[in-house]
Amino acid sequence: MIDFTKEIKPSKHFRNTWLRKWNWDMNELRSSLMRAEVKNIGKTKYEAYIKDKKGSRKIIFVYNGDEIFIITGGEGK
């Protein structure tokens, strides 16, 4: 089980592109991850799917037990 209260570290790419485009701060990112549908795609890699009024979003991250490192994001319709 993923503990979303751990430290979240976004990559430079995610911070400069997706967080700016979505106009999110770290609190919004954390709350979105808490309500997301999360799927395991590797040993420590996960995909989180978030649906809201503006469409759907996908966040790919790595969780190693100590921190959540956000690799990248994406949008859907």
QUIRAUR-V816162 format. One record per backbone hydrogen bond with DSSP energy under -0.5 kcal/mol. CO is the residue of the C=O (numbers start at 1). NH is the residue of the N-H. Records with the same first field share a line. If there is no record, write none. Layout:
# QUIRAUR-V816162
CO->NH  NH
This chain:
# QUIRAUR-V816162
2->4
3->6
7->9  68
8->10
9->70
11->15
12->16
13->17
14->19
15->20
17->21
18->22
19->23  24
25->29
26->30
27->31
28->32
29->33
30->34
31->35
33->36
36->38
37->49
39->47
44->63
45->41  42
46->61
47->39
48->50  59
49->37
50->57
52->55
55->52
56->76
57->50
58->74
59->48  61
60->71  72
61->46
62->69
66->7
67->64  69
68->9  70
69->62  71
70->11
72->60
74->58
